[in-house]
Amino acid sequence: MPKNRMVPIILCLMLIFGSLPALESARADNGSVSITATSLNVRTGPGLSYPISGSVKKGEKFSIVKEEGDWIQISLGGSKKGWVAKWFTAKEAAKTAVSPAVSSNTKAAGNVTVNGLRVRKGPGTNHQVLGSFSSGQAVEILSYNGNWAEVSSTGLRGWVSKEYITVKESSSEAPPASTKTSGIVTATSLNVREKPSLNSGKIGQLSYGAAVTVHSQSNGWAEITYAGKSAWVSAEYLKISGKPEADSGKAPAPVDQFTGTVTASQLNVRDKNSLDGKVIGSVSKGQSFKILDEQNNWVKIEFQSGKTGWAAGWFFDKKKNGPVAAPSQSVKNSSVSMLHNGTNIRKGPSTGTAVIFRANQGDSFEIISVEKDWYKIALPNGASGFVAGWIVSVQGTAPQIERPGAEKHTKNKTVVIDPGHGGRDNGTTGVRGTLEKTLTLKTAQLLYDKLRAAGTNVILTRNNDQYISLGSRVSSSHYHNADAFISIHYDSINDRTVRGMTTYYYNSKQKPLGEQIHSSAVSKTMLKDRGTRFGDYHVIRENKQAAVLLELGYLSNPAEEMLVNTSQYQEAVANGIFEGLARYFKNK
């Protein structure tokens, strides 16, 4: 691990991340806390960017009003409340929790709290929208991953922001579904595994058309009987009785949710969502259509009475129907910060409109509205302008816009993710007790889900707390002929003021991969940039594939250790690595 010494600007770092939107824990009267710091500032909101309203002393106890991320709102007596940092408190015995926890293997019931909640293919805004849910709609919660919940309702299954789901308390735990159904294998050759994981051992194969009995389903896997024993196969490659087909029309598409107006002079309509599709008609500039479905940047429309087809979504100006905006369009008390000097502010939400203002890195502007992939912002002279959403960072409740289409560059690629350390090898230990091996696995699993949802063939060198030799990690990269190998680590040094992110490569073949991932991850997280550099590490030195080793922050720095443990940081860094991979594959 690098040993360079740098002078920190911890306050600046915390100001930036203190303003990231925190997820509500939605707990009230949830026990009490005692203060562990000698003197602890009380703030008006859940973040270091909020003003100090007072202070409390070590040993004092307060009732918990609610929690948001790494902050706790406490009752100060009467109607007075304030926010304190959770890591300087000790939680005491809590009363009955309002929201039961949902583990990755536990199903629970919940309800949608907003209209038009977008359902996505994977855990992140860069994934395709599959449909939407209405306020009050009942859902089954299948798993959590960072800020996202995997849910299912009326035939539609996907990922939603868990901020907009409430979990219902159940009086008794429901037994796992055990109703048997029949299934037919739709793949040429389908691997049979011991457990529902790609990293589980293969015990056989099934051929196309083979009939199986499905005993249960869990997170995309189907339990079957093979050679007299319980086994698992990917449900994606089974046609299961009673399971809606992808294009059966049974899943609720976002009908009447959006209208698209054609922006091209003449636009072909095809029989499938690809340029390989047969042209079955055409539409003209200015025509408007209800968007029936949206997949891979293509939209399905009824272009003639009774006739539907697919057209390229980037030639449509999409608008939300009705008075209720989608939850992701909330911009109250939100602002954007510029990531680069000389950022263009334009007259309209398009690169084809005139530049009316230029802003520099760190400049902040209030968001007025979100239009397509652009933010409408208030300028200092009282006018307004537009800035592209993917070149700024957001503070507040407004959505962070991602540049569309990243997933198409990672589809069908093979990526090996290597969570550093594991088992008897803890890696480094943070000043607050964080084990590197635990955090690397958390980051790797979040990245794994994002890539899988984008159609990437992903392999984890470990998916639990087990020791894996360095040689075995490299062998996995060679065996799978990886298009990219990513080793995930967190750093440590004796100097507690050192902070930031570093990416290592060993040879010139690996350098482009390191540069793209590093640039994207730094941009998403705003962590101090310590550069992309040569590193003599076994997993990249002995690797014949494009391989990099990432050090995603210093656990030896108290402020950075707290930061990298937050769900907001984990979401940001996983998105950054994902987009960096997409840029790398796009440029190859």
C-alpha positions as CSV (number, residue, x, y, z in Angstrom):
1,M,0.0,0.0,0.0
2,P,1.3,3.5,-0.8
3,K,3.1,5.4,1.9
4,N,3.0,8.9,0.5
5,R,2.2,11.7,2.9
6,M,-0.3,14.4,1.9
7,V,-1.8,17.3,3.8
8,P,-5.6,16.6,4.2
9,I,-8.5,18.8,3.6
10,I,-10.9,16.7,5.5
11,L,-13.5,19.4,6.1
12,C,-13.9,20.0,2.4
13,L,-14.4,16.3,1.8
14,M,-17.0,16.0,4.5
15,L,-18.8,19.1,3.3
16,I,-19.2,17.5,-0.1
17,F,-20.4,14.2,1.1
18,G,-22.4,15.6,4.0
19,S,-24.8,17.0,1.4
20,L,-25.4,13.7,-0.4
21,P,-29.0,12.6,0.0
22,A,-29.3,10.4,3.1
23,L,-31.7,7.5,3.1
24,E,-34.4,7.6,5.8
25,S,-34.3,4.8,8.3
26,A,-37.9,5.6,9.2
27,R,-37.7,4.8,12.9
28,A,-39.3,6.8,15.6
29,D,-39.0,6.3,19.4
30,N,-36.3,3.9,18.7
31,G,-34.5,3.7,22.0
32,S,-31.9,6.1,23.2
33,V,-28.2,7.0,22.7
34,S,-25.4,8.1,25.0
35,I,-22.7,10.5,23.9
36,T,-19.2,9.0,23.7
37,A,-17.3,12.2,22.6
38,T,-16.0,14.7,25.1
39,S,-18.0,17.4,23.5
40,L,-20.2,16.8,20.4
41,N,-21.7,19.4,18.1
42,V,-25.5,19.3,17.5
43,R,-26.5,20.4,14.0
44,T,-29.8,21.5,12.3
45,G,-29.6,18.7,9.8
46,P,-28.0,15.3,9.1
47,G,-24.7,16.4,7.7
48,L,-21.5,18.4,8.5
49,S,-22.7,21.1,6.1
50,Y,-25.6,22.0,8.4
51,P,-25.1,24.8,11.0
52,I,-24.2,24.0,14.6
53,S,-27.1,24.7,16.9
54,G,-25.5,23.6,20.2
55,S,-23.4,20.9,21.8
56,V,-23.8,17.9,24.1
57,K,-21.3,16.3,26.5
58,K,-19.9,12.8,27.1
59,G,-22.2,10.5,29.0
60,E,-25.4,12.5,28.4
61,K,-28.4,10.3,27.2
62,F,-31.1,11.3,24.6
63,S,-34.1,9.7,23.0
64,I,-33.8,8.9,19.3
65,V,-36.3,10.7,17.1
66,K,-35.1,9.1,13.8
67,E,-32.0,8.2,11.9
68,E,-30.7,9.1,8.4
69,G,-27.6,7.4,7.1
70,D,-24.8,8.0,9.7
71,W,-26.7,10.7,11.6
72,I,-29.2,10.5,14.5
73,Q,-31.9,13.1,15.3
74,I,-32.2,13.3,19.1
75,S,-34.7,15.0,21.4
76,L,-33.2,17.8,23.4
77,G,-36.2,18.3,25.7
78,G,-39.6,19.9,24.9
79,S,-40.0,20.5,21.1
80,K,-36.2,21.0,20.6
81,K,-34.4,18.5,18.3
82,G,-31.0,18.2,16.7
83,W,-28.7,16.0,14.7
84,V,-25.5,14.3,16.0
85,A,-23.0,12.0,14.2
86,K,-23.9,8.4,14.9
87,W,-20.2,7.3,15.2
88,F,-19.8,9.4,18.4
89,T,-22.8,7.7,20.2
90,A,-23.5,4.4,21.8
91,K,-27.0,3.0,21.1
92,E,-28.9,1.7,24.1
93,A,-31.7,-0.9,24.1
94,A,-34.3,0.0,21.5
95,K,-38.0,-0.4,21.6
96,T,-39.8,-2.6,19.0
97,A,-38.5,-1.6,15.5
98,V,-41.1,-0.2,13.1
99,S,-39.3,-1.5,10.0
100,P,-38.2,-5.1,10.1
101,A,-34.9,-5.8,8.3
102,V,-34.8,-7.6,5.1
103,S,-31.7,-9.7,4.3
104,S,-30.8,-10.9,0.9
105,N,-32.4,-14.2,1.7
106,T,-35.6,-12.9,3.4
107,K,-38.8,-11.8,1.7
108,A,-41.0,-9.2,3.2
109,A,-44.1,-7.2,2.2
110,G,-44.0,-3.5,1.6
111,N,-45.8,-0.6,0.0
112,V,-44.8,2.1,-2.5
113,T,-45.0,5.6,-1.1
114,V,-45.0,7.7,-4.3
115,N,-46.6,7.7,-7.8
116,G,-44.6,6.7,-10.8
117,L,-41.8,4.9,-9.0
118,R,-39.5,3.7,-11.7
119,V,-38.6,0.0,-11.7
120,R,-35.1,-0.7,-13.1
121,K,-33.4,-3.8,-14.4
122,G,-30.5,-3.4,-11.9
123,P,-29.6,-1.5,-8.7
124,G,-28.7,1.9,-10.2
125,T,-30.1,4.8,-12.3
126,N,-27.9,3.7,-15.2
127,H,-30.1,0.6,-15.7
128,Q,-33.0,0.2,-18.1
129,V,-36.5,1.2,-16.8
130,L,-38.8,-1.8,-16.9
131,G,-42.0,-0.1,-15.8
132,S,-43.3,1.8,-12.8
133,F,-45.4,1.4,-9.6
134,S,-48.2,3.6,-8.2
135,S,-48.4,5.1,-4.7
136,G,-49.8,2.5,-2.2
137,Q,-49.1,-0.5,-4.5
138,A,-48.1,-3.6,-2.5
139,V,-44.8,-5.2,-3.3
140,E,-42.8,-8.2,-2.2
141,I,-39.3,-7.1,-1.1
142,L,-36.8,-9.8,-2.2
143,S,-33.4,-8.2,-1.2
144,Y,-31.5,-5.0,-0.6
145,N,-28.3,-3.8,-2.2
146,G,-26.9,-0.5,-1.1
147,N,-29.6,2.2,-1.6
148,W,-31.7,-0.2,-3.7
149,A,-34.4,-2.8,-3.1
150,E,-35.3,-5.7,-5.4
151,V,-39.1,-6.0,-5.4
152,S,-41.8,-7.9,-7.2
153,S,-45.5,-7.0,-7.8
154,T,-48.1,-8.1,-10.3
155,G,-45.6,-9.8,-12.6
156,L,-43.1,-7.0,-12.6
157,R,-39.8,-7.6,-10.9
158,G,-36.9,-5.2,-10.6
159,W,-35.0,-2.7,-8.5
160,V,-36.3,0.5,-7.0
161,S,-34.9,3.2,-4.7
162,K,-35.6,1.8,-1.2
163,E,-36.3,5.4,0.0
164,Y,-39.7,5.1,-1.6
165,I,-40.7,1.7,0.0
166,T,-42.1,1.2,3.4
167,V,-41.8,-2.3,5.0
168,K,-44.8,-3.8,6.6
169,E,-44.5,-5.5,10.0
170,S,-45.5,-9.1,9.6
171,S,-47.1,-11.0,12.6
172,S,-45.4,-14.3,11.6
173,E,-42.7,-15.2,9.2
174,A,-44.1,-16.6,5.9
175,P,-42.7,-20.0,5.0
176,P,-40.6,-20.1,1.8
177,A,-42.6,-20.7,-1.3
178,S,-42.6,-24.4,-2.0
179,T,-45.3,-24.8,-4.7
180,K,-44.0,-27.0,-7.4
181,T,-44.2,-25.9,-11.0
182,S,-42.8,-27.3,-14.2
183,G,-40.1,-25.7,-16.4
184,I,-38.5,-26.2,-19.8
185,V,-34.8,-25.4,-20.4
186,T,-34.4,-22.7,-23.1
187,A,-30.6,-22.6,-23.2
188,T,-28.4,-24.9,-25.4
189,S,-26.7,-26.1,-22.3
190,L,-27.7,-25.1,-18.8
191,N,-25.3,-25.6,-15.8
192,V,-26.7,-27.2,-12.7
193,R,-25.1,-25.9,-9.5
194,E,-25.0,-26.9,-5.8
195,K,-26.2,-23.5,-4.6
196,P,-27.9,-20.5,-6.1
197,S,-24.7,-18.7,-7.1
198,L,-22.4,-18.5,-10.2
199,N,-19.5,-19.2,-7.8
200,S,-21.1,-22.5,-6.6
201,G,-19.7,-25.8,-7.9
202,K,-21.2,-27.3,-11.1
203,I,-22.7,-30.8,-10.7
204,G,-24.1,-31.3,-14.2
205,Q,-25.8,-29.8,-17.2
206,L,-29.2,-29.9,-18.8
207,S,-29.8,-29.7,-22.5
208,Y,-32.3,-27.6,-24.5
209,G,-35.9,-28.7,-24.0
210,A,-35.2,-30.7,-20.9
211,A,-38.2,-30.7,-18.5
212,V,-37.7,-30.1,-14.8
213,T,-39.8,-29.6,-11.7
214,V,-39.2,-26.3,-10.0
215,H,-39.5,-26.5,-6.2
216,S,-38.8,-22.8,-5.4
217,Q,-37.3,-19.6,-6.8
218,S,-34.9,-17.2,-5.1
219,N,-33.1,-14.1,-6.6
220,G,-33.1,-15.3,-10.2
221,W,-32.4,-19.0,-9.4
222,A,-34.7,-22.0,-9.5
223,E,-34.4,-25.0,-7.2
224,I,-34.8,-28.4,-8.9
225,T,-34.0,-32.0,-8.2
226,Y,-30.9,-33.4,-10.0
227,A,-29.5,-36.9,-9.6
228,G,-31.8,-37.3,-6.5
229,K,-30.5,-34.2,-4.8
230,S,-31.6,-30.6,-4.5
231,A,-29.8,-28.3,-7.0
232,W,-30.1,-24.9,-8.6
233,V,-30.2,-23.5,-12.1
234,S,-30.6,-20.0,-13.5
235,A,-34.3,-19.2,-13.8
236,E,-33.5,-16.9,-16.7
237,Y,-33.0,-20.0,-18.9
238,L,-36.2,-21.8,-17.9
239,K,-39.7,-21.3,-19.3
240,I,-41.6,-21.8,-16.1
241,S,-45.3,-22.6,-16.1
242,G,-47.3,-19.6,-14.9
243,K,-44.3,-17.3,-15.4
244,P,-45.1,-14.3,-17.6
245,E,-43.2,-14.2,-20.9
246,A,-40.9,-11.2,-21.4
247,D,-43.2,-9.8,-24.2
248,S,-46.5,-11.3,-23.0
249,G,-48.0,-8.0,-22.1
250,K,-48.8,-9.2,-18.6
251,A,-46.2,-7.1,-16.9
252,P,-47.4,-3.6,-16.3
253,A,-45.5,-1.4,-18.8
254,P,-45.5,2.4,-18.1
255,V,-48.5,2.9,-20.3
256,D,-49.8,6.5,-20.3
257,Q,-46.9,7.5,-18.1
258,F,-44.9,9.2,-20.9
259,T,-45.5,10.8,-24.3
260,G,-42.7,11.1,-26.9
261,T,-42.5,13.6,-29.6
262,V,-40.4,12.7,-32.7
263,T,-37.4,15.1,-33.2
264,A,-36.0,13.5,-36.4
265,S,-37.2,14.5,-39.8
266,Q,-38.1,10.9,-40.6
267,L,-37.7,8.0,-38.2
268,N,-38.0,4.3,-39.0
269,V,-40.2,2.0,-36.9
270,R,-38.9,-1.6,-36.5
271,D,-40.3,-4.9,-35.4
272,K,-37.7,-5.2,-32.5
273,N,-35.6,-2.9,-30.4
274,S,-32.5,-3.1,-32.5
275,L,-31.1,-1.7,-35.8
276,D,-31.3,-5.3,-36.9
277,G,-35.1,-5.2,-36.7
278,K,-37.2,-5.1,-39.9
279,V,-38.6,-1.7,-40.8
280,I,-42.4,-1.9,-40.6
281,G,-43.2,1.8,-40.8
282,S,-42.1,5.3,-40.2
283,V,-43.0,8.5,-38.3
284,S,-42.3,12.1,-38.9
285,K,-40.9,15.1,-36.9
286,G,-43.4,16.6,-34.5
287,Q,-45.7,13.5,-34.2
288,S,-46.4,12.5,-30.6
289,F,-47.0,9.0,-29.3
290,K,-47.7,7.3,-26.0
291,I,-44.6,5.3,-24.9
292,L,-45.8,1.8,-24.2
293,D,-42.4,0.3,-23.2
294,E,-38.8,1.3,-23.1
295,Q,-35.8,-1.0,-23.5
296,N,-32.1,-0.4,-24.2
297,N,-32.8,3.2,-25.4
298,W,-35.6,2.1,-27.7
299,V,-39.2,3.0,-27.2
300,K,-42.3,1.0,-28.2
301,I,-45.1,3.1,-29.7
302,E,-48.4,2.5,-31.5
303,F,-47.4,4.2,-34.8
304,Q,-50.7,3.3,-36.6
305,S,-54.0,2.2,-35.2
306,G,-53.6,-1.3,-33.9
307,K,-49.9,-1.5,-35.0
308,T,-47.0,-1.2,-32.6
309,G,-43.3,-1.1,-33.2
310,W,-39.9,0.1,-31.9
311,A,-38.1,3.3,-32.6
312,A,-34.8,4.8,-31.4
313,G,-35.5,6.5,-28.1
314,W,-32.8,9.2,-28.6
315,F,-35.0,10.7,-31.4
316,F,-37.9,11.4,-29.0
317,D,-38.5,14.3,-26.7
318,K,-40.1,12.5,-23.7
319,K,-42.5,14.2,-21.3
320,K,-44.3,12.9,-18.2
321,N,-48.1,12.7,-18.6
322,G,-50.4,14.1,-15.9
323,P,-49.8,16.5,-13.0
324,V,-47.8,14.0,-10.8
325,A,-44.1,14.0,-11.4
326,A,-42.0,10.9,-10.9
327,P,-40.3,10.8,-7.5
328,S,-36.9,11.1,-9.2
329,Q,-37.8,14.5,-10.5
330,S,-38.0,16.1,-7.0
331,V,-35.7,19.1,-7.0
332,K,-36.7,20.9,-3.8
333,N,-33.7,22.5,-2.0
334,S,-31.3,20.9,-4.5
335,S,-28.2,22.3,-6.3
336,V,-25.5,21.2,-8.7
337,S,-21.7,21.7,-8.3
338,M,-19.5,21.9,-11.4
339,L,-16.9,19.2,-11.8
340,H,-14.7,21.0,-14.4
341,N,-13.5,24.4,-15.2
342,G,-15.1,26.0,-18.2
343,T,-18.4,24.0,-18.0
344,N,-20.9,25.2,-20.6
345,I,-24.3,26.5,-19.4
346,R,-26.6,26.5,-22.4
347,K,-29.8,28.2,-23.5
348,G,-31.7,24.9,-23.8
349,P,-31.4,21.2,-22.8
350,S,-29.3,20.2,-25.7
351,T,-25.7,20.6,-26.9
352,G,-27.1,22.2,-30.1
353,T,-28.2,25.3,-28.2
354,A,-26.1,28.4,-27.5
355,V,-23.7,28.7,-24.6
356,I,-24.9,31.6,-22.4
357,F,-22.6,31.2,-19.4
358,R,-19.4,29.3,-18.3
359,A,-18.8,28.0,-14.8
360,N,-15.7,26.7,-13.1
361,Q,-15.1,23.7,-10.8
362,G,-16.8,24.0,-7.5
363,D,-19.3,26.6,-8.6
364,S,-22.8,25.8,-7.2
365,F,-26.2,26.7,-8.7
366,E,-29.8,26.1,-7.5
367,I,-31.7,23.5,-9.6
368,I,-35.0,24.8,-11.0
369,S,-36.1,21.6,-12.7
370,V,-35.0,18.5,-14.5
371,E,-35.6,18.3,-18.3
372,K,-34.5,15.1,-20.0
373,D,-30.9,14.5,-19.0
374,W,-30.3,18.2,-18.2
375,Y,-30.7,20.4,-15.1
376,K,-32.3,23.8,-15.5
377,I,-30.4,26.1,-13.1
378,A,-30.6,29.6,-11.7
379,L,-27.8,31.9,-12.8
380,P,-26.3,34.8,-10.8
381,N,-27.7,37.4,-13.1
382,G,-31.3,36.2,-12.5
383,A,-31.6,34.3,-15.7
384,S,-31.7,30.5,-16.1
385,G,-29.7,28.0,-18.1
386,F,-29.2,24.3,-18.7
387,V,-26.3,22.1,-17.8
388,A,-25.8,18.4,-18.8
389,G,-26.6,16.2,-15.8
390,W,-23.6,13.8,-16.3
391,I,-20.9,16.5,-15.8
392,V,-22.1,17.8,-12.4
393,S,-22.6,16.5,-8.9
394,V,-25.9,16.9,-7.1
395,Q,-26.7,18.0,-3.6
396,G,-30.2,17.5,-2.2
397,T,-33.1,15.4,-3.4
398,A,-32.7,15.8,-7.1
399,P,-31.7,12.7,-9.1
400,Q,-28.0,12.3,-10.2
401,I,-28.4,11.9,-13.9
402,E,-26.2,9.3,-15.6
403,R,-25.2,9.4,-19.2
404,P,-27.4,6.8,-20.9
405,G,-26.2,3.8,-22.7
406,A,-23.2,2.7,-20.5
407,E,-24.6,-0.8,-20.1
408,K,-24.4,-1.6,-23.9
409,H,-20.6,-1.4,-23.7
410,T,-20.3,-4.0,-20.9
411,K,-22.9,-6.4,-22.2
412,N,-21.5,-9.9,-22.9
413,K,-18.0,-8.9,-21.6
414,T,-16.4,-11.1,-18.9
415,V,-15.3,-9.2,-15.8
416,V,-13.6,-10.9,-12.8
417,I,-14.1,-8.9,-9.6
418,D,-11.6,-9.7,-6.8
419,P,-12.6,-8.5,-3.3
420,G,-9.2,-8.2,-1.5
421,H,-8.2,-10.4,1.5
422,G,-10.7,-12.7,3.2
423,G,-10.8,-15.5,5.8
424,R,-7.7,-15.5,8.0
425,D,-6.4,-12.4,6.0
426,N,-8.3,-9.4,7.4
427,G,-6.3,-6.9,5.4
428,T,-5.9,-3.6,7.2
429,T,-8.1,-2.6,10.1
430,G,-9.5,1.0,10.3
431,V,-9.1,3.3,13.3
432,R,-12.8,2.7,14.1
433,G,-12.5,-1.1,13.6
434,T,-13.5,-1.5,9.9
435,L,-12.1,-4.7,8.5
436,E,-10.8,-4.2,4.9
437,K,-11.9,-7.8,3.9
438,T,-15.5,-7.0,4.9
439,L,-15.6,-3.7,3.0
440,T,-14.0,-5.0,-0.1
441,L,-16.6,-7.7,-0.3
442,K,-19.5,-5.2,0.2
443,T,-18.2,-3.0,-2.7
444,A,-17.6,-6.1,-4.9
445,Q,-21.1,-7.4,-4.4
446,L,-22.7,-4.1,-5.2
447,L,-20.6,-3.8,-8.4
448,Y,-21.4,-7.4,-9.3
449,D,-25.2,-6.8,-9.2
450,K,-24.8,-3.7,-11.4
451,L,-22.8,-5.5,-14.0
452,R,-25.0,-8.6,-14.0
453,A,-28.1,-6.4,-14.6
454,A,-26.3,-4.9,-17.6
455,G,-25.7,-8.3,-19.2
456,T,-22.1,-8.7,-18.2
457,N,-20.7,-12.1,-17.4
458,V,-19.3,-11.5,-13.9
459,I,-17.2,-13.7,-11.7
460,L,-16.3,-13.0,-8.0
461,T,-13.1,-14.6,-6.8
462,R,-14.9,-14.9,-3.4
463,N,-18.5,-14.2,-2.4
464,N,-18.0,-14.8,1.4
465,D,-15.4,-14.5,4.1
466,Q,-13.0,-17.1,2.9
467,Y,-9.2,-17.1,2.2
468,I,-8.2,-17.2,-1.5
469,S,-4.6,-17.4,-2.5
470,L,-3.2,-14.7,-4.8
471,G,-2.4,-17.4,-7.3
472,S,-6.0,-18.7,-7.3
473,R,-7.2,-15.1,-7.9
474,V,-5.0,-14.8,-11.0
475,S,-5.9,-18.2,-12.2
476,S,-9.6,-17.2,-12.2
477,S,-8.8,-14.3,-14.5
478,H,-6.9,-16.6,-16.9
479,Y,-9.5,-19.5,-16.7
480,H,-12.4,-17.2,-17.6
481,N,-10.3,-15.3,-20.2
482,A,-11.4,-12.0,-18.5
483,D,-11.9,-8.9,-20.5
484,A,-11.1,-7.0,-17.3
485,F,-9.9,-8.1,-13.8
486,I,-10.5,-5.6,-10.9
487,S,-9.0,-6.2,-7.5
488,I,-10.7,-4.1,-4.8
489,H,-8.9,-2.8,-1.8
490,Y,-8.9,0.0,0.9
491,D,-5.7,1.6,2.0
492,S,-3.9,2.3,5.3
493,I,-0.8,4.2,6.4
494,N,0.7,5.3,9.8
495,D,-0.1,9.0,9.0
496,R,-3.8,9.4,9.7
497,T,-4.0,12.6,7.7
498,V,-3.4,10.8,4.3
499,R,-6.5,10.2,2.3
500,G,-7.7,9.6,-1.3
501,M,-8.1,7.0,-4.0
502,T,-5.2,5.4,-6.0
503,T,-5.3,3.0,-8.9
504,Y,-2.5,0.6,-9.9
505,Y,-1.5,-1.1,-13.1
506,Y,1.6,-3.2,-13.9
507,N,2.1,-2.9,-17.6
508,S,1.0,-0.7,-20.6
509,K,-1.8,-3.2,-21.5
510,Q,-3.4,-2.5,-18.2
511,K,-2.9,1.2,-18.0
512,P,-6.0,2.3,-20.2
513,L,-8.3,0.2,-18.0
514,G,-6.8,1.8,-14.8
515,E,-7.1,5.3,-16.2
516,Q,-10.8,5.0,-17.2
517,I,-11.9,3.4,-14.0
518,H,-9.9,5.8,-11.8
519,S,-11.2,8.9,-13.6
520,S,-14.8,7.8,-13.4
521,A,-14.6,6.6,-9.7
522,V,-13.0,9.9,-8.6
523,S,-15.6,11.9,-10.5
524,K,-18.5,10.0,-8.9
525,T,-17.1,10.0,-5.3
526,M,-15.2,13.3,-5.3
527,L,-12.5,11.6,-3.2
528,K,-9.0,13.1,-3.3
529,D,-7.3,12.0,-6.6
530,R,-4.0,10.3,-5.8
531,G,-3.6,9.2,-9.5
532,T,-3.1,6.1,-11.6
533,R,0.3,4.6,-11.2
534,F,2.6,1.6,-11.6
535,G,2.3,-1.0,-8.8
536,D,4.1,-4.3,-8.3
537,Y,1.3,-6.4,-6.9
538,H,1.0,-10.1,-7.6
539,V,-2.6,-10.1,-8.8
540,I,-1.8,-7.6,-11.6
541,R,1.9,-8.5,-12.1
542,E,1.2,-12.2,-12.9
543,N,-2.0,-11.4,-14.7
544,K,-2.1,-11.9,-18.5
545,Q,-5.4,-10.1,-18.8
546,A,-6.2,-6.4,-18.5
547,A,-6.0,-6.1,-14.7
548,V,-6.0,-3.2,-12.1
549,L,-5.8,-2.9,-8.4
550,L,-8.0,-0.2,-6.8
551,E,-7.3,1.5,-3.4
552,L,-10.7,3.1,-2.7
553,G,-9.8,5.2,0.3
554,Y,-7.8,5.2,3.6
555,L,-9.2,3.3,6.5
556,S,-6.4,4.8,8.6
557,N,-8.0,8.3,8.2
558,P,-10.9,8.5,10.7
559,A,-13.0,10.8,8.5
560,E,-12.4,8.8,5.3
561,E,-13.1,5.5,7.2
562,M,-16.5,6.8,8.2
563,L,-17.1,8.1,4.7
564,V,-16.3,4.9,2.7
565,N,-18.6,2.9,5.0
566,T,-21.7,4.9,4.1
567,S,-24.2,3.5,1.6
568,Q,-23.9,6.8,-0.4
569,Y,-20.2,6.3,-1.0
570,Q,-20.6,2.6,-1.8
571,E,-23.3,3.4,-4.4
572,A,-21.1,6.2,-5.9
573,V,-17.9,4.2,-6.1
574,A,-19.7,1.1,-7.6
575,N,-21.3,3.4,-10.2
576,G,-18.0,5.0,-10.9
577,I,-16.2,1.6,-11.5
578,F,-19.1,0.5,-13.7
579,E,-19.0,3.6,-15.9
580,G,-15.2,3.5,-16.1
581,L,-15.5,-0.1,-17.4
582,A,-18.0,1.0,-20.0
583,R,-15.8,3.8,-21.2
584,Y,-12.8,1.3,-21.4
585,F,-14.8,-1.2,-23.5
586,K,-16.2,1.5,-25.7
587,N,-12.8,2.8,-26.6
588,K,-11.2,-0.6,-27.2
